[in-house]
Amino acid sequence: MALHLLMKGIVSEIHLNDFDHSIYSIWHTILNNTDAFCEWISHVNVNMETWNWAKNVHSNIADFDLFEIAKATFFLNRTNVSGIIMGGPIGGPNQTGKFKIDARFNKTDLIKRIYAIAGYRRNIHIYEMDGEQFLKKMNRKRAQMFIYIDPPYVNKVADLYMNFFKKEDHVRLCSQVNKLKKHWLVSYDSSDLIFDLYRKYNPISYTLSQCTSNRMGDEVIIFPPSISISHSISLLKAPVSVIPKSNIASEK
């Protein structure tokens, strides 16, 4: 989303943060080692042998430098089912599935997209910070800013992330969001915990196609009253305001 806004000229700068070192390594490499990264992509063999190499690197990150981690993480993202780093290869270990491991590894297209992103390197700022500290840093900036917060889901977190939140992490994040002076938007999966934490903002639940499971699921967005969102909400599939189950009695 941030890249789209930057490339369309809607915003002049973007700040991207990911606490996951492996994901940060991809952004760092795209912006700072573009040619070598694209050269590797153009020659890499997209097969199970390379997948096993990438899996080993990702399982032993402390033993490898940033460039190797970036290559391994990128390879797993493009060759695993739904792009989940901890998932299995498209087509299965024996490559007997309908789609094979190279189904999402169009080298020409990937290189083109990477060079397009790198062309904006002066306008892209990347961080590898704890989410709360990043929000504090952005909140102190004088520039007009919109902050999109996309924290780890509440449900099925171990299947989706290398680093995921516990309940107290979601609570701390909510506390930091309450202190933001900038415009912001938070997105989550549907959860009573999130409805309860953000109830004063009147969370909106809507239906979204979830690429990780190829099913329709309920997502939640939260935003401050300072943002006018009526038109955008009308474009969502089945949007509804949510009252937490724990508060139904008191609301009556």
GULUM-650451 format. One line per 10 residues: their letters; for each residue z, y, x of N, C-alpha, C. Coordinates in Angstrom, 2 decimals, always signed. Last residue first. Layout:
A	Z,Y,X,Z,Y,X,Z,Y,X | ...
REM end
This chain:
KESAINSKPI	+26.26,-2.47,-27.00,+26.33,-2.47,-28.45,+27.44,-1.56,-28.94 | +26.92,-2.32,-24.36,+25.87,-1.44,-24.85,+25.87,-1.38,-26.37 | +28.83,-4.31,-24.09,+29.27,-2.93,-23.97,+28.23,-1.96,-24.48 | +27.17,-6.59,-24.41,+28.26,-6.32,-25.34,+28.68,-4.86,-25.30 | +25.39,-6.39,-22.21,+24.89,-6.37,-23.58,+25.99,-6.00,-24.56 | +26.05,-6.66,-19.58,+26.35,-5.37,-20.22,+25.93,-5.30,-21.68 | +25.21,-9.02,-18.58,+26.65,-8.75,-18.50,+27.06,-7.48,-19.22 | +22.46,-8.81,-18.79,+23.19,-9.67,-19.73,+24.68,-9.36,-19.76 | +21.11,-5.51,-18.46,+21.76,-6.68,-17.85,+22.53,-7.49,-18.89 | +18.21,-4.58,-19.97,+19.65,-4.39,-20.07,+20.32,-5.63,-19.49
VSVPAKLLSI	+15.12,-3.22,-18.99,+16.03,-4.36,-18.94,+17.47,-3.92,-19.07 | +12.03,-2.39,-20.49,+13.28,-1.95,-19.89,+14.29,-3.07,-20.01 | +8.94,-4.01,-19.74,+10.08,-3.81,-20.65,+11.26,-3.27,-19.86 | +5.41,-4.58,-19.63,+6.60,-3.92,-19.07,+7.70,-3.75,-20.12 | +2.98,-6.31,-19.71,+4.20,-6.56,-20.49,+5.45,-5.90,-19.89 | +1.62,-5.24,-16.80,+1.50,-6.32,-17.79,+2.87,-6.57,-18.41 | +1.06,-1.68,-16.38,+1.66,-2.96,-16.03,+1.50,-3.98,-17.15 | +0.20,+0.72,-17.32,-0.81,-0.14,-16.72,-0.26,-1.51,-16.33 | +2.40,+2.13,-18.09,+1.50,+1.67,-19.15,+0.43,+0.72,-18.62 | +3.47,+2.94,-15.69,+4.13,+1.85,-16.42,+3.20,+1.28,-17.49
SHSISISPPF	+1.79,+5.10,-15.12,+1.75,+3.91,-14.27,+2.37,+2.71,-14.99 | +2.58,+6.95,-17.11,+1.20,+6.44,-17.06,+1.12,+5.15,-16.26 | +5.35,+7.33,-16.51,+4.92,+6.82,-17.81,+3.50,+6.25,-17.78 | +6.69,+8.36,-14.34,+5.97,+7.10,-14.15,+5.36,+6.55,-15.45 | +7.97,+10.79,-12.38,+7.30,+10.61,-13.67,+6.39,+9.38,-13.55 | +11.10,+10.84,-10.79,+9.70,+10.41,-10.72,+9.14,+10.21,-12.13 | +13.74,+11.34,-11.18,+12.92,+12.46,-10.69,+11.44,+12.12,-10.65 | +15.13,+9.04,-11.77,+14.61,+9.84,-12.90,+13.73,+11.00,-12.47 | +14.00,+6.49,-9.41,+14.92,+7.54,-9.85,+14.31,+8.35,-10.99 | +13.32,+3.00,-10.07,+12.91,+4.31,-9.57,+13.88,+5.36,-10.10
IIVEDGMRNS	+12.44,-0.38,-9.74,+13.50,+0.59,-10.00,+13.08,+1.91,-9.38 | +10.91,-3.30,-11.01,+10.81,-2.07,-10.24,+11.89,-1.10,-10.70 | +10.56,-6.80,-10.90,+11.34,-5.65,-11.34,+11.05,-4.46,-10.43 | +8.74,-9.59,-12.26,+9.11,-8.71,-11.16,+9.85,-7.51,-11.75 | +8.28,-12.86,-13.33,+8.81,-11.55,-13.66,+9.24,-10.81,-12.40 | +5.11,-14.59,-12.84,+6.56,-14.45,-12.75,+6.99,-13.04,-13.10 | +2.64,-17.08,-12.84,+3.06,-15.78,-13.33,+4.58,-15.72,-13.29 | +1.68,-18.75,-9.77,+2.17,-18.71,-11.14,+2.49,-17.28,-11.54 | +1.28,-19.26,-7.10,+0.12,-19.32,-8.00,+0.54,-19.39,-9.46 | +3.26,-18.84,-5.33,+3.41,-20.03,-6.17,+2.22,-20.23,-7.11
TCQSLTYSIP	+2.56,-16.62,-3.93,+3.25,-17.68,-3.21,+3.39,-18.95,-4.01 | +1.49,-14.82,-5.70,+0.57,-15.57,-4.85,+1.25,-16.72,-4.14 | +2.22,-14.32,-8.96,+2.88,-14.52,-7.68,+2.03,-15.41,-6.79 | +1.33,-11.89,-11.17,+0.85,-13.14,-10.59,+1.43,-13.26,-9.20 | +3.89,-10.50,-13.22,+3.01,-10.38,-12.06,+2.58,-11.76,-11.61 | +5.35,-8.58,-15.78,+4.78,-9.86,-15.37,+3.77,-9.66,-14.25 | +8.35,-6.61,-15.42,+6.96,-6.80,-15.82,+6.45,-8.13,-15.25 | +11.10,-4.45,-16.01,+10.62,-5.80,-15.70,+9.18,-5.94,-16.20 | +12.71,-1.68,-14.76,+11.58,-2.12,-15.57,+11.14,-3.51,-15.10 | +16.06,-0.34,-14.91,+15.00,-1.14,-14.26,+13.92,-1.57,-15.25
NYKRYLDFIL	+17.78,+2.17,-15.16,+16.96,+1.56,-16.19,+15.79,+0.76,-15.59 | +19.56,+3.15,-13.38,+18.18,+3.61,-13.22,+17.24,+3.00,-14.25 | +21.92,+1.87,-13.82,+21.86,+3.29,-14.19,+20.46,+3.87,-14.06 | +21.52,-0.73,-12.79,+21.46,-0.51,-14.24,+21.34,+0.96,-14.61 | +21.43,-1.92,-10.31,+20.60,-0.73,-10.53,+20.54,-0.32,-12.00 | +23.14,-4.13,-10.46,+23.31,-3.15,-9.39,+22.61,-1.84,-9.70 | +22.06,-5.55,-12.67,+23.42,-5.01,-12.72,+23.62,-3.91,-11.68 | +19.55,-6.30,-11.83,+19.69,-5.52,-13.06,+21.05,-4.84,-13.11 | +20.30,-7.83,-9.60,+19.58,-6.57,-9.41,+19.67,-5.70,-10.64 | +21.59,-9.99,-10.89,+22.27,-9.22,-9.85,+21.62,-7.85,-9.67
DSSDYSVLWH	+19.65,-11.09,-12.50,+20.76,-10.39,-13.13,+21.52,-9.53,-12.12 | +16.28,-10.64,-11.50,+17.59,-11.22,-11.22,+18.67,-10.40,-11.91 | +12.97,-10.80,-10.50,+13.85,-10.65,-11.65,+15.16,-11.38,-11.40 | +12.41,-9.31,-7.26,+12.18,-10.35,-8.25,+13.21,-10.16,-9.37 | +11.69,-5.78,-6.72,+12.47,-7.01,-6.57,+11.89,-8.11,-7.45 | +11.27,-2.53,-5.33,+10.72,-3.67,-6.07,+11.50,-4.93,-5.72 | +11.91,+0.94,-5.62,+12.38,-0.37,-5.13,+11.73,-1.47,-5.97 | +11.04,+4.14,-4.53,+10.75,+3.07,-5.47,+11.22,+1.76,-4.84 | +11.70,+7.71,-4.22,+11.70,+6.32,-3.78,+11.34,+5.37,-4.92 | +12.00,+10.95,-2.78,+11.49,+10.11,-3.87,+11.42,+8.67,-3.35
KKLKNVQSCL	+15.11,+11.61,-1.00,+13.66,+11.56,-1.12,+13.27,+10.82,-2.41 | +17.73,+11.21,-0.82,+17.33,+12.51,-1.35,+15.82,+12.59,-1.53 | +19.79,+8.37,-1.31,+18.51,+8.93,-0.91,+18.22,+10.26,-1.60 | +22.03,+7.09,-2.16,+22.23,+8.28,-1.35,+20.92,+8.98,-0.97 | +21.25,+4.78,-3.42,+21.91,+5.81,-4.24,+22.08,+7.13,-3.49 | +20.48,+3.27,-1.23,+19.45,+3.83,-2.10,+20.03,+4.96,-2.95 | +22.98,+2.45,-0.32,+22.18,+3.36,+0.50,+21.08,+4.02,-0.32 | +23.74,+0.75,-2.39,+24.59,+1.89,-2.06,+23.81,+2.92,-1.24 | +21.76,-1.19,-2.14,+21.83,-0.37,-3.36,+22.65,+0.89,-3.10 | +22.53,-2.31,+0.30,+21.25,-1.62,+0.17,+21.25,-0.70,-1.04
RVHDEKKFFN	+24.95,-3.47,-0.39,+24.91,-2.39,+0.59,+23.62,-1.60,+0.51 | +24.03,-5.43,-2.20,+24.99,-4.41,-2.65,+24.96,-3.21,-1.70 | +22.46,-7.03,-0.58,+21.84,-6.33,-1.70,+22.73,-5.20,-2.20 | +24.51,-7.97,+1.07,+23.43,-7.17,+1.65,+22.70,-6.38,+0.56 | +26.08,-9.51,-0.59,+26.66,-8.28,-0.06,+25.60,-7.38,+0.58 | +24.33,-11.70,-1.09,+24.69,-10.77,-2.16,+25.21,-9.45,-1.62 | +22.05,-11.82,+1.71,+23.11,-12.37,+0.90,+23.48,-11.33,-0.15 | +18.57,-11.87,+2.56,+19.79,-11.17,+2.17,+20.77,-12.11,+1.48 | +16.86,-13.31,+5.44,+17.03,-13.00,+4.03,+18.42,-12.43,+3.76 | +14.40,-13.94,+7.70,+15.64,-13.19,+7.55,+15.80,-12.83,+6.09
MYLDAVKNVY	+12.23,-15.47,+7.09,+13.00,-15.86,+8.26,+14.37,-15.19,+8.20 | +11.49,-16.30,+3.64,+11.78,-15.38,+4.72,+12.48,-16.05,+5.90 | +11.00,-18.29,+1.68,+10.07,-17.19,+1.85,+10.26,-16.38,+3.12 | +12.94,-20.15,+1.31,+11.57,-20.64,+1.37,+10.57,-19.56,+1.75 | +15.25,-18.71,+1.06,+15.11,-19.55,+2.26,+13.69,-20.07,+2.41 | +15.06,-17.50,-1.47,+14.87,-16.71,-0.26,+14.61,-17.56,+0.98 | +15.14,-18.08,-4.20,+14.29,-18.88,-3.32,+14.05,-18.21,-1.97 | +16.00,-14.72,-5.30,+15.83,-16.16,-5.55,+14.89,-16.81,-4.54 | +15.85,-12.15,-4.30,+17.17,-12.74,-4.53,+17.07,-14.25,-4.65 | +13.60,-11.08,-1.67,+13.93,-11.49,-3.03,+15.36,-12.05,-3.10
PPDIYIFMQA	+14.03,-8.38,+0.67,+13.87,-9.81,+0.37,+14.27,-10.12,-1.07 | +12.76,-5.10,-0.44,+13.71,-6.00,+0.22,+13.41,-7.46,-0.08 | +10.99,-2.61,-0.25,+10.62,-3.95,-0.70,+11.51,-4.98,-0.01 | +10.68,+0.67,-1.01,+11.63,-0.30,-0.48,+11.33,-1.67,-1.10 | +9.02,+3.56,-0.18,+8.89,+2.31,-0.94,+9.75,+1.26,-0.26 | +9.49,+6.94,-0.33,+9.96,+5.73,+0.33,+9.82,+4.53,-0.61 | +7.80,+9.85,+0.40,+8.04,+8.86,-0.64,+8.38,+7.55,+0.05 | +8.54,+13.16,+1.56,+8.33,+11.74,+1.79,+8.59,+10.92,+0.54 | +8.29,+16.09,+3.41,+8.23,+15.51,+2.07,+7.83,+14.04,+2.22 | +10.36,+16.33,+6.35,+9.06,+16.23,+5.69,+9.19,+15.66,+4.29
RKRNMKKLFQ	+12.81,+16.05,+7.50,+12.57,+17.24,+6.69,+11.27,+17.15,+5.89 | +14.77,+13.07,+7.57,+13.55,+13.79,+7.93,+13.31,+14.96,+6.96 | +16.87,+11.61,+6.62,+17.18,+12.81,+7.41,+15.95,+13.64,+7.75 | +15.77,+9.40,+5.46,+16.41,+10.37,+4.57,+16.73,+11.68,+5.29 | +14.98,+7.88,+7.62,+13.96,+8.52,+6.80,+14.55,+9.61,+5.92 | +17.55,+7.05,+8.51,+16.65,+7.80,+9.40,+15.60,+8.56,+8.59 | +18.45,+5.58,+6.32,+19.20,+6.77,+6.78,+18.32,+7.67,+7.63 | +16.56,+3.53,+6.33,+16.62,+4.46,+5.20,+17.38,+5.73,+5.57 | +17.25,+2.28,+8.75,+15.92,+2.88,+8.58,+15.93,+3.89,+7.44 | +19.76,+1.31,+8.15,+19.63,+2.34,+9.18,+18.28,+3.04,+9.10
EGDMEYIHIN	+19.07,-0.59,+6.20,+19.96,+0.53,+5.86,+19.82,+1.66,+6.87 | +17.41,-2.41,+7.66,+16.92,-1.64,+6.53,+17.76,-0.43,+6.18 | +17.29,-2.32,+11.19,+18.01,-2.75,+9.99,+17.61,-1.84,+8.84 | +13.99,-1.98,+12.62,+15.36,-1.54,+12.37,+15.98,-2.29,+11.20 | +11.56,-1.49,+14.09,+12.16,-2.82,+13.96,+13.65,-2.60,+13.75 | +8.71,+0.49,+13.21,+10.12,+0.34,+13.56,+10.53,-1.12,+13.36 | +5.90,+2.67,+13.67,+6.46,+1.36,+13.37,+7.88,+1.25,+13.92 | +3.72,+4.97,+12.32,+4.95,+4.83,+13.10,+5.60,+3.51,+12.70 | +0.51,+6.22,+12.36,+1.34,+5.09,+11.95,+2.53,+4.96,+12.89 | -1.16,+8.05,+13.38,-0.56,+8.39,+12.08,+0.37,+7.29,+11.58
RRYGAIAYIR	-2.27,+7.01,+15.61,-1.50,+8.25,+15.77,-0.76,+8.63,+14.49 | -3.76,+4.85,+14.58,-2.51,+4.59,+15.33,-1.66,+5.85,+15.49 | -6.04,+4.51,+13.13,-5.05,+5.44,+12.59,-3.73,+5.37,+13.37 | -7.44,+2.50,+14.30,-8.03,+3.83,+14.34,-7.09,+4.92,+13.84 | -6.10,+0.22,+13.59,-5.82,+0.80,+14.90,-6.39,+2.21,+15.04 | -7.39,-0.32,+11.14,-5.98,+0.07,+11.17,-5.66,+0.78,+12.48 | -9.93,-1.02,+12.09,-9.79,+0.07,+11.13,-8.35,+0.59,+11.11 | -9.36,-3.21,+13.68,-9.84,-1.99,+14.32,-9.74,-0.79,+13.39 | -8.61,-4.97,+11.60,-7.65,-4.60,+12.64,-8.09,-3.32,+13.35 | -10.97,-5.26,+10.13,-9.79,-4.67,+9.49,-8.77,-4.20,+10.53
KILDTKNFRA	-12.60,-6.53,+12.02,-13.00,-5.25,+11.43,-11.80,-4.53,+10.83 | -11.18,-8.91,+12.40,-11.35,-7.97,+13.51,-11.73,-6.58,+13.00 | -11.48,-10.04,+9.82,-10.16,-9.73,+10.36,-10.24,-8.71,+11.50 | -14.27,-10.40,+9.62,-13.57,-9.52,+8.69,-12.20,-9.11,+9.24 | -14.73,-12.24,+11.71,-15.44,-10.96,+11.66,-14.71,-9.96,+10.79 | -13.06,-14.46,+10.98,-12.85,-13.70,+12.22,-13.51,-12.32,+12.18 | -11.42,-15.51,+8.41,-12.75,-14.96,+8.64,-12.66,-14.00,+9.83 | -9.39,-17.43,+7.48,-9.51,-16.93,+8.85,-10.96,-16.52,+9.14 | -8.84,-18.87,+5.24,-8.48,-17.44,+5.22,-8.59,-16.82,+6.61 | -9.72,-21.45,+5.90,-10.17,-20.82,+4.65,-9.91,-19.32,+4.60
DIKFKGTQNP	-9.05,-23.08,+7.98,-9.76,-21.84,+8.31,-10.21,-21.06,+7.08 | -7.94,-25.39,+6.93,-7.07,-24.47,+7.64,-7.73,-23.12,+7.93 | -9.54,-25.94,+3.71,-9.14,-26.30,+5.07,-8.40,-25.14,+5.74 | -9.17,-27.10,+0.36,-9.43,-26.02,+1.30,-8.88,-26.39,+2.66 | -8.47,-29.67,-0.53,-9.74,-29.07,-0.96,-10.15,-27.95,-0.01 | -6.93,-31.65,+2.14,-6.96,-30.83,+0.93,-8.33,-30.25,+0.64 | -6.73,-32.91,+4.51,-7.36,-33.67,+3.44,-7.45,-32.88,+2.14 | -5.47,-32.33,+6.99,-6.66,-31.60,+6.53,-7.45,-32.37,+5.48 | -3.09,-33.31,+7.70,-4.24,-34.18,+7.96,-5.56,-33.58,+7.48 | -1.37,-31.27,+6.89,-1.41,-31.68,+8.30,-2.62,-32.54,+8.66
GGIPGGMIIG	-3.16,-29.17,+4.46,-2.21,-30.20,+4.87,-2.37,-30.59,+6.33 | -4.63,-27.11,+3.48,-5.32,-28.39,+3.65,-4.42,-29.52,+4.08 | -2.85,-24.76,+5.30,-3.80,-24.95,+4.21,-4.57,-26.25,+4.47 | +0.29,-25.83,+6.69,-1.10,-25.40,+6.82,-1.92,-25.64,+5.55 | +3.46,-24.72,+5.23,+2.58,-25.68,+5.89,+1.14,-25.20,+5.90 | +5.76,-21.97,+5.91,+5.10,-22.98,+5.10,+4.24,-23.92,+5.92 | +6.79,-19.87,+7.24,+7.55,-21.11,+7.33,+6.91,-22.24,+6.53 | +5.00,-17.84,+6.55,+5.14,-18.25,+7.94,+5.82,-19.60,+8.08 | +2.76,-17.89,+3.97,+4.18,-18.01,+4.26,+4.36,-18.60,+5.67 | +0.18,-17.71,+3.02,+0.56,-16.84,+4.13,+2.02,-16.92,+4.51
SVNTRNLFFT	-0.47,-19.61,+1.16,+0.03,-18.32,+0.66,+0.52,-17.40,+1.78 | -0.29,-21.94,+3.70,-0.42,-21.77,+2.26,+0.27,-20.47,+1.83 | -1.47,-20.65,+6.87,-0.50,-21.34,+6.03,-0.74,-21.05,+4.55 | -3.24,-19.07,+8.27,-3.60,-20.48,+8.07,-2.61,-21.26,+7.21 | -2.29,-16.49,+8.56,-3.65,-16.65,+8.05,-4.00,-18.12,+7.74 | +0.28,-16.90,+9.57,+0.09,-16.14,+8.33,-1.28,-16.40,+7.72 | -0.27,-18.22,+11.96,+0.43,-18.92,+10.89,+0.24,-18.22,+9.55 | -1.52,-16.12,+13.37,-2.23,-17.37,+13.10,-1.58,-18.14,+11.95 | +0.55,-14.24,+13.54,-0.69,-13.90,+12.83,-1.45,-15.18,+12.45 | +2.33,-15.68,+15.14,+2.72,-15.28,+13.78,+1.49,-14.96,+12.95
AKAIEFLDFD	+0.85,-15.96,+17.53,+1.33,-17.13,+16.80,+1.66,-16.79,+15.35 | +0.37,-13.27,+18.27,-0.74,-14.20,+18.05,-0.30,-15.39,+17.20 | +3.01,-12.32,+18.53,+2.09,-11.72,+17.57,+0.95,-12.66,+17.25 | +3.97,-13.91,+20.62,+4.60,-14.00,+19.30,+3.68,-13.45,+18.23 | +2.34,-12.99,+22.68,+2.26,-14.39,+22.27,+2.85,-14.58,+20.88 | +3.24,-10.31,+22.80,+1.83,-10.61,+22.52,+1.66,-12.06,+22.03 | +5.96,-10.48,+23.50,+5.56,-9.90,+22.22,+4.13,-10.28,+21.83 | +6.69,-13.71,+25.06,+6.58,-12.25,+25.02,+5.99,-11.79,+23.68 | +9.10,-16.38,+24.51,+7.74,-15.84,+24.60,+7.74,-14.31,+24.51 | +11.55,-17.46,+23.97,+10.89,-17.90,+25.21,+9.54,-17.24,+25.43
AINSHVNKAW	+12.41,-16.67,+21.49,+13.09,-16.10,+22.65,+12.40,-16.44,+23.97 | +10.97,-18.30,+19.69,+10.55,-16.93,+19.93,+11.17,-16.34,+21.20 | +10.44,-20.96,+18.88,+11.12,-20.68,+20.14,+10.80,-19.26,+20.60 | +8.95,-21.17,+16.65,+10.24,-21.86,+16.62,+11.08,-21.58,+17.87 | +6.65,-19.92,+17.36,+7.48,-19.28,+16.34,+8.85,-19.93,+16.25 | +5.63,-21.78,+19.18,+5.98,-20.42,+19.62,+6.96,-19.79,+18.63 | +5.17,-23.92,+17.42,+6.11,-24.06,+18.53,+6.57,-22.70,+19.04 | +3.21,-22.87,+15.77,+4.48,-23.29,+15.18,+5.55,-23.41,+16.27 | +1.15,-22.55,+17.60,+1.73,-21.38,+16.95,+3.10,-21.70,+16.36 | +0.60,-25.25,+18.22,+1.00,-24.32,+19.27,+1.73,-23.12,+18.65
NWTEMNVNVH	-0.19,-26.13,+15.70,+1.00,-26.72,+16.31,+1.53,-25.85,+17.46 | -2.54,-24.62,+15.43,-1.44,-24.44,+14.48,-0.14,-24.99,+15.07 | -4.12,-25.68,+17.41,-3.65,-24.30,+17.57,-2.48,-24.03,+16.63 | -4.47,-28.19,+16.20,-3.92,-28.09,+17.56,-3.36,-26.69,+17.81 | -5.71,-27.66,+13.79,-4.31,-28.09,+13.78,-3.68,-28.05,+15.17 | -7.70,-24.64,+14.22,-7.52,-26.06,+13.95,-6.04,-26.42,+14.03 | -9.56,-22.43,+15.30,-8.75,-22.49,+14.08,-8.66,-23.95,+13.65 | -9.50,-21.26,+18.49,-9.92,-22.41,+17.68,-8.99,-22.52,+16.48 | -10.29,-17.89,+19.35,-9.29,-18.91,+19.05,-9.88,-20.04,+18.19 | -12.10,-15.81,+19.76,-12.30,-17.06,+20.49,-11.33,-18.19,+20.10
SIWECFADTN	-11.38,-13.64,+18.20,-12.79,-14.03,+18.23,-13.02,-15.39,+18.89 | -8.66,-13.34,+18.76,-9.08,-13.79,+17.42,-10.52,-14.31,+17.46 | -8.82,-12.30,+21.38,-8.20,-13.61,+21.12,-8.65,-14.17,+19.78 | -10.00,-9.86,+20.84,-10.69,-10.81,+21.72,-10.13,-12.22,+21.51 | -8.00,-8.67,+19.35,-9.26,-9.00,+18.68,-10.09,-9.97,+19.52 | -6.09,-8.38,+21.40,-5.77,-9.14,+20.19,-7.05,-9.58,+19.49 | -7.36,-6.71,+23.21,-6.98,-8.06,+23.63,-6.69,-8.95,+22.42 | -7.66,-4.38,+21.61,-8.82,-5.08,+22.17,-8.49,-6.53,+22.54 | -4.95,-3.61,+20.91,-5.98,-3.94,+19.93,-7.10,-4.80,+20.50 | -2.32,-3.04,+21.53,-3.07,-4.01,+22.34,-4.25,-4.54,+21.53
NLITHWISYI	-1.16,-1.27,+19.73,-1.04,-1.00,+21.15,-1.81,-1.96,+22.06 | -1.58,-2.03,+17.07,-1.66,-0.61,+17.43,-1.73,-0.37,+18.93 | -1.31,-4.81,+17.10,-2.49,-4.20,+16.48,-2.68,-2.76,+16.96 | +1.25,-5.04,+18.26,+0.07,-5.50,+18.97,-1.21,-4.90,+18.41 | +2.93,-4.01,+16.27,+2.94,-3.43,+17.61,+1.66,-3.80,+18.37 | +2.38,-5.77,+14.15,+2.07,-4.34,+14.03,+1.98,-3.68,+15.40 | +3.34,-8.17,+15.32,+1.95,-8.05,+14.87,+1.55,-6.58,+14.80 | +6.04,-7.67,+15.77,+5.16,-7.92,+16.91,+3.69,-7.79,+16.54 | +7.13,-7.54,+13.21,+7.02,-6.31,+13.99,+6.03,-6.50,+15.15 | +7.15,-10.28,+12.71,+6.26,-9.41,+11.94,+6.06,-8.08,+12.66
SHDFDNLHIE	+9.08,-11.10,+14.60,+7.73,-11.68,+14.63,+6.73,-10.82,+13.85 | +11.40,-9.71,+13.89,+10.75,-9.44,+15.18,+9.32,-9.96,+15.22 | +12.16,-8.24,+10.93,+11.72,-9.51,+11.48,+10.91,-9.24,+12.76 | +12.44,-5.72,+9.96,+13.50,-6.21,+10.83,+13.14,-7.53,+11.50 | +10.02,-3.32,+9.73,+10.30,-4.72,+9.43,+11.30,-5.25,+10.45 | +8.54,-0.34,+8.56,+9.69,-0.98,+9.17,+9.78,-2.44,+8.75 | +6.37,+2.36,+8.95,+6.51,+0.97,+8.55,+7.67,+0.32,+9.30 | +5.32,+5.36,+7.80,+6.38,+4.78,+8.63,+6.62,+3.36,+8.11 | +2.38,+7.39,+7.89,+3.18,+6.33,+7.28,+4.18,+5.80,+8.30 | +0.78,+10.51,+7.13,+1.48,+9.62,+8.04,+2.20,+8.53,+7.25
SVIGKMLLHL	-0.57,+11.72,+5.07,-1.00,+12.02,+6.44,-0.35,+11.10,+7.47 | -1.94,+10.38,+2.01,-0.80,+10.76,+2.85,-1.31,+10.95,+4.28 | -4.54,+10.20,+1.17,-3.54,+10.67,+0.20,-2.26,+11.08,+0.92 | -6.57,+9.10,+2.62,-6.26,+10.50,+2.85,-5.24,+11.08,+1.89 | -7.05,+6.48,+2.53,-7.68,+7.26,+1.47,-7.39,+8.75,+1.62 | -5.44,+5.58,+4.56,-6.89,+5.53,+4.77,-7.66,+6.30,+3.70 | -2.89,+5.92,+3.35,-3.26,+6.63,+4.58,-4.77,+6.69,+4.74 | -2.97,+4.21,+1.17,-2.74,+5.64,+0.95,-3.15,+6.45,+2.16 | -3.34,+1.77,+2.54,-4.33,+2.23,+1.56,-4.20,+3.75,+1.34 | -0.96,+1.59,+3.98,-2.24,+1.71,+4.69,-3.33,+2.23,+3.77
AM	+0.87,+1.26,+1.88,+0.96,+2.43,+2.75,-0.36,+2.66,+3.49 | +0.00,-1.20,+0.83,+0.00,+0.00,+0.00,+0.00,+1.25,+0.86
REM end
